[in-house]
């Protein structure tokens, strides 16, 4: 059996430490210099309800979760009932000896699942003084059975619990060591999957929301206003946690309307500012989005998608808001939509969004989702190269430049569509920023000629932006029998599906959009028009990118692979669905 390539799943109820245990184990594996990809699924309740945390580990970069697992750590009977069929033959099920199996042992053994029964609760109580540490015991057992060095788990425990004091740290260390030793002696010899620490440079363990925050701060963002809404909440939390370190302001508002208006006001005064929400919160922001468009005020908005409509599935994932953010608000005005698909692209989106917003004096919407926002990956720190981050404030006039200005016109009609921008307060640059249509100085007007001129000026920005945005990425051989097209977090699962097809003799590639509006026709059209067979892979019902490509480029996408059950796409899901795709 392969060494250092397997998947774990920790399953239990909310309140049992499923997420904290899983994240801690992922960090421990990374400290052993292994590559990880981890994602979690949890129900929208504080306690109770089934949750799980899945970790894939390997010795090469990983971009998606696996469809099968080698080891299931079940903290409840429900976790066994839900996930036992995902365990590969020869894999194992770790559970407490006091837990009643929800099915017959023979059914598990017939499938080839090893039953790794352990006194986890007893170890937690005797070594740590509390049954609450059962999850810590389960992780120690998993490490012992697979031969993974316990010291990496110990280092994570010391870091995670030091704020609670030395007794708590020592109790958890005693539990993890005892469980490791017990499981290693009883089961390690017969369990075929092993993990070994290796020598490699240190790597970061990071999710998409944190990667975006790093990019945003590197680009000079100093202010966030938000109302907590999954899966965007951790962006606000990150800014609040690092406020003193980086001189940031993190403002939790009473609702999403206040959040976007505060961010818009901060940007109007010259501060790089943003807000973050999900689809329901963005719905409340729409009127102010239009105000940003009319006043040509830069603003960055993160819209981390979850399945809708209404409250939908608050803690699940989908890509169903593309057409919404593309058309949100009454009237027409330019906007730019970034759709990062990896943690690296999330960092780039954070560092690029503010430049684009100020360069084109328009809203920039970063469209993420639960899968990208919360999934953890190991990457090399140099992937976030701060030396490559440049700050471009566009046509923002300095105080010295304004001293020399005569007859300043904030909304001057220009060839580029971009007018000179001055921050409020300079005596040579007094102007009005109205929500009504206006003339070059900001005075309200209903003159048809001025209306036409202002509309055309604003919309010219999009033509210029088409040539200033990243081109879609082609992954795989240039010449292929099958071309997939995708956007956002579909990148990782689809990349691995493409690799699998090519390894098995097929010729496949992928065209991925990390910026989706405006579509760059000069780059996108050649890539897509030469495809022999074109299939869109999307996490929504209607194939929203496929429809956008047909509308903007006149290219018909022949087939669709869709997922809209709240679960993330995976390589196996894509390959299975490919067999049934019939081209239109």
N, C-alpha and C positions, 0 to 999 in steps of 0.2 A: 504494500500500500504506500502511496506517496507520503513523504514527510513534509510537514509545514504547509499542507494544503487541506483545509477542512472548514466546516461551518458549524457553529454552535447556535443554539437557540435557548434563551432563558424565558420561561413562561410562568405567569402567575397573576395575581390580582393586583390592582392598583393599591398602593400602601405596603406592598411586600418588598419594595426596593428593587423591582425588576429593572427599571431604567438606570438607577445608580450602580447596580451590580454589573449590568451589561456594559455600561460606559467605563467602569473601573477595570473590567476584564479586558476591554478593547485597549485601554491605555497600557495595561501590563504587557499585552502582546506586542504593542508598539515599542515598549521599552526593551523588549527582547529583540528589537530591530526587525520584526516581521511586518509585512504589509497587511492592512486591514481595511475592510469596508463593512460598516455597521449601520443598520437602520432599525427603527422601532415602530411599533404599532400600539396605540393605547386608546382606550375608550374615553369619551368626554364626560368623565366623572372623577371626583377626587379619590374616593375609595371604592373598592369592589370593581367588578367587571374585568374581563380578561385582557391582559397586556402581554406583549412579548418584545424581546430585544434580540436581534439576530446579528451574529458576527461572522464574517467570512475572513479567513486568514490565509495568507499565502506568502510566497517568496518573490512575487512579481507584483507590479502595480495592479490594483483591483478597482473596477469602475461600477460594479453592481453587486447585488446580493445573489446568492445561489438559490436554485429552486429546490434543492435537497439538502439535508443536514446530516452530519455524522454524529452529533451528540446533542441530545435534548436534555436540558436541566429543567425539570418540572417541579415547580413549587406547589402546584395544586393538581387535583385529579382532572380538572377541566383542561389544563395545559396538555396533559397526556391525550385526552380524548380529541383535542383539536389538532394536534401536531404529530402523533405517533406515525402516521402514514408518510410523513415527510422524511423519516429517518431511513437512510440507505441500509440495505442488507449488510450486516456486520457492524453497523453503527450501534450507539448505546443510548440508554435512557437512565439518567440519574434521578433518583427520587428518594424521599425519606421512607424508612421502613414502616412508619406508622400511617403512610398514605395508602388508602384503598384504591387499587387499580380500577379504572372504569370499564375494563374489558378483560377477557380471559388471558391468562399468561400464555396459553398455547397459541392464541392468535398473534401475539407479539413475537413469540419465538419462531412461529411458522414463517414469519416475514424475515427472520434473521436478526431481529433487534435484541441486543444484549441487555438484560435487566440488571442494572447496576444499583442495587438496593443498599442504602447506607443509613446509619443512625445520625442523620444530619441534625435533627432537633436536639438529640441527646448531646452531641458534640457542642452545639451552640450553647446549651444550658450549662453543661459541666465545665467547659473551657472558658466561656465568655460571660456566663451568668444570666443570659437572656436568650429566649427562643427567637427573638427578633433577628439574631445573627445567623439564622438558618440560610439566608441567601449567601452570606460570606462563606459558610461551610460548603455550600454547593459549588462555589467558584474554586475553593481549595481542592475539592474532590475532582473537578474537571481538570485542573492543572496536574494533579497527581496521577490521574489515569492516563493522561496524554504525555506525561514526562516533562511538562513545561516547568522550568525552574520557579520555585516558590518565591524566591527573593524579589522577582519583579512584581508579584502581587503584593508582597509586603511593602514595597516602596510606594505603591499607589495607596494602600491603606494608611500609611503614615502621612501622606500628603492630604488625603481626603478627610481624615478624622482628627488631625492635630488641633483644629480649632475647638474641638470638643474636649480636649485635655488628654493627658497621658494615660489615665485609666481606660478610657474608651479605646484608645489606640492599642494598648496592650491586650485588651480583651479580644479585639478583632484579630490581632496577630496570633494569639493563642488558638483561636478557632480555625483560622485558615491553615496554620501549620498542622494541627491535629487532623483536620479533614484531608489535607494533602497526604500525610503519612498513611492514614487508614486506607484511603482509596488506592494509593500506589501499591501498597502491600497486597491488597485483596484483588484488584482488577487489572492493574497495568500490564501484567505479563500476557494477558489474553486479549487486550484491546489493540486492534491493528493500527489505529491512527495515532501518530506521534507528532509532537511539536518540540522543536529545538530552537533555543535562542541562537542568533547569528551575529556576526560582526558587521556592522553597517553604520553609516553616519546617522545621527539623530534625525527623526522625522516629527513633523507636527501631526497631531490628531485634531481634526477641525471639521465643522459642518458648514454648510453654505451660508447661513446667516452670519456666523462669526467671520467668515472669509470676506463677505461683503462689508461688514463693519470695518475690518482692517483696511480695505481699499478706500472706503469713504474717509476715514480719518487721515490716511496718507494723502488724500487729495484735498485736505483742508476743511472737511466738514466739521463744524463745531456745535451744531444744535440739532436735536431731534425732538419732535413732539409727537406723541402717539397715545392712543387708547389701547390697552392690551387686547390682542385678538390673535389666537393661534391661526397659522403657525408663524406669525411675524413677531410675537411677543419677545422672543429672545434677542431681537435687534435692540429693542428698548432696554432690555435688561443688560445687554452688553455695554451700551452707552452709559447706563447708570453705574455699572460696576467699574468702568474705566474713566469716569468723569474727572476725578481729581488727577489721575495720572496724565491725562492728555488735555486738560483744560476744556472739557466738554460741558454742555448743558443738556440734560435729559429731562424733559418735561412730560409727566403723565397727565393727560387732559381728561376732562369729564366726558368727552365723546369725540368721534372722528371729525365732526365739523370744526370743533375747536382746534383739533390737531393740525388740519391742513391750513386753516387760517393763520395760526401762529407761525407755522413754517413759512407760509407765503409772506407774512409780514417781516420775518427775519431775513428772508432773501431780498425783499424789497429794500431793506436797509443795508444790504451788502454782505450779510453773513451767509456762508454756505450752510444751508439747512435742509432737512428732509423730514418726511413722516413715513410711517410704515403701518400697514394694515393688511386685512384680507378682503375678499370680495364684498362681504356685507358692509364692512367699514368704508370701502372705496365707494360704495353706492351713496353713502352720505357725503362723500367728498366731492361729488360730481359738479355741483354748482360752483364751488370755489375753484375747481379745475378749469372751468370756463373763464373765471375771472383771471386766472393766471394766463390763459391764452389771449384774452382781450388786452390785458395790461402788459403783455410780453415780459412777464416776470419769471425768472428761472425758478424751478422747483424740482426736486427729486422725490418721487413717491415709490416706495416698495409695495407691491401688491403680491403677497404670498398666497397663492390660490389654495382653496379647499373645495370639495364638492358642494355645489349649490343645487337649486336656488334656496333662498331664505337661509336658515341656519344650516341646512344641509347636513353634511358629516363633518363636524368641527375639527376632528383630529385625524382625518384621512386625507388622501391626496388625489388630485386630478388637474388637468390642464384645460379647464373649461371657461376661462375668462378672457381669452385672447380677443374675440370679437367685441366683448364688452369694453375692455380698456381702449381698443382701437377706435370705438365710436362714442365713448362716454362724453356726455355734456351736449347741450343743444348747440347748433351752429357748427361751423367748420373753423378749425385752427390747427396749426402744426403741433405735433407731438412726436417724440421719439420713444420707441419701445425696445428695451433690452431684454433678452431672454436667456440668461446664463444657464448652462447645463451641468457644470462641474464646479468644484470649489475654486479651481483656478480661474474659471470664467466669472464666478461670483466676485472674486477679488478684483478682477479687471473691470467688471461692471461698476463696482463701488468706486474705483479710482477714475473711471471714465465718465460716469453719469454727470458729475458736477461740471466737468469741462464742457460737455455737450449742452447742458442746460444753460450755461452762461454764454457759450459761443453762439447759440441760436435763440437765446432769450425765450425759451419755451419749456413746457413740462417735459420731463424725462421720467418714464414709468419703467421700473425694473420689475419684470413679471417672473416671479419665482413660484414655488409650490412646496407643499409639506415635505415631499421626498427630498428635494435639494436642501431645504431649510434645515432639516434635522439629521440627515444621514452623515455619518462620520467617515472620513477617509484619512489615511496617512499620506502626507506629501512632504517633499523636501522643502525646508524653509526658503531656499533660494527661488522657489517658484513664485514667491511673493517678493519680487525684487523692487524695493522701494526706490532704487536709483532710476528705474524706468518710469516712475510716476511723475508726470509733468502737470503743472497747474496752469491752465489757460483760462483767463477770465473774459476773453472775447473783447467786445467793443466797450469795455468799462473804462471811462475816462478818469484819469487821476485828478487830484486837486490842482496840480500844476497846469495840466492841460485845460481844465475848466477856467482857470484864471485868465486864459487868453481867448476864451470862447465869446463870440458875439452872437446874440439871437439863437440861443440854444433851443433846439427842437427835439424833444425826447423821441417822438415817433416820426422822424424825418423819413420821407420816401427815398429809398436807396435801391440800387441795382441788385444788391445781394438780398434785400429784404430785412437786413439787420441794421437797426438804428443805433446811434451813439447812446450809451447808457450812463447816466450819472446817478450817484447816490444822493438821496435827499439831504438838504442842508447847505449846499453851496449857493451863495447869492447869485452866481452867474447861471445857475441851472435850476430855476424854479419852474415846476411843471405840475400838471395834474395827471393822476393815473386812474382814470374812470373805468367802470364796468360797461359804460355805454360806448357806442362807436364815437370816434373823436377825430380831430384833425391832428396835424403834426405836433402841435403844442399840448395836446391832451384835452382841448376844449370839446365838449359834446357837440356832435353835429348829426344831422339827418340828410345832408346833401348827398344825392345819389353818386355824383362823381367822386367825392371824397370817400364814400363808403366803398366804391369799387376799387379805388386806388389803395386804400388801407387793406382790404381783403387780399388783393393781389400781392401787395408787399409782404404780408405775413406768410402767405402760402408759398412764396418764392423760397423761403427757408428750406422747405422740404426738398426742393430740387437740388439745392446746394448740399444738403445733408446726405443725400443718396451717395455722394462720392466721398464722404468723410466717415463712413461707418465700416466696421469690420466685414469682410466678405464671408459668406458661408464657408464652412470648413468641409473639404472633401476628405473623407477617411476611407482608406482602402484603395485598390488599384484604380487607375484612371479609366481603364476600359473594363466594363463589367456587364454581365448579363442582367443583373438586378441592381437597381439603385433605390435605396431607402431615403426618404426625406423626413426630417424631424426638427424639433425645436425644444429648447429648455432641457429639463432633467431627463428626457428620453435618451440623451446622449450616451450615458454609461451603459445601460442595458443593451441599446442598439449596437454600440461599438463592439461589445462582447459577442452579440449575435452575428455580426458581420465577420468577426474573427473565426467563429465556429464554422460558418458556412465556407469560408475560404480554406480553412484547414481540412475540410472534408471534400474539397474538389470543386466547389461552386465558385463562381466569380461574382462577388458582391461588393458594393461600397455604400457609403452613407454621405448625404449632404445635410449638414446640420447648421441651423440658423441660431446664432447667439444674439443677433439683432434682427428684429422681425419687421420693424417699421421705422422709416420707409424701406421697403424691399429694394435692394440694390440691383437693378435690372442688368447692368453691365457685367456683374459677376454671377448673379444667380441664373440668368437665362441660359448662358452657354452650358453651365453644369447640368441643368435639368433638361434642356431640350435634346441633348445627345443621349440621354438615358434610353436604353432599349426597353426596359420595363421599370416603371416608377411606382413605388408604394409608399404611402405616408404612414408613419407610426406615431400615434397621438394618444394622449390620456384624456380623451373626450369622446362624446357620442357622434358628433357630426363631421369630424375631420376639418377643423377650423382652418388649419394651415393649408390643407389641400384646396379649400375653397378660396382662400386668399391668393394662392398661387395662380389658380385658374382666372380669377378676376383681374389680377395685376399683370400677369405675364402671359396669359392666354395659353398656358400649358396645362393639359389635363392629367391629373394624377390617376393612374389606372386602378389602383387598389388601395384599401385602407386596412390597417391593423389598429384596432382601438381597444382601450380599456377604460371603463367608467364605473367600476364597482367600489372605488375608494382605495384600492390596493395599487401599489406601484407596478409599473412594467418590469419585467425581468427578461433575461436572455431566453430562458426556456419558454416563457409565455409567447414571446415574439416568434420563435421558431415553430412552436406548435400551431399558432394562428396562421403562419405563412402557408401552411399546407392547404388551408381552406380558402385562401384569398382567390377570388375570381375577378379578373380585371374588368372594369366597366367598359 
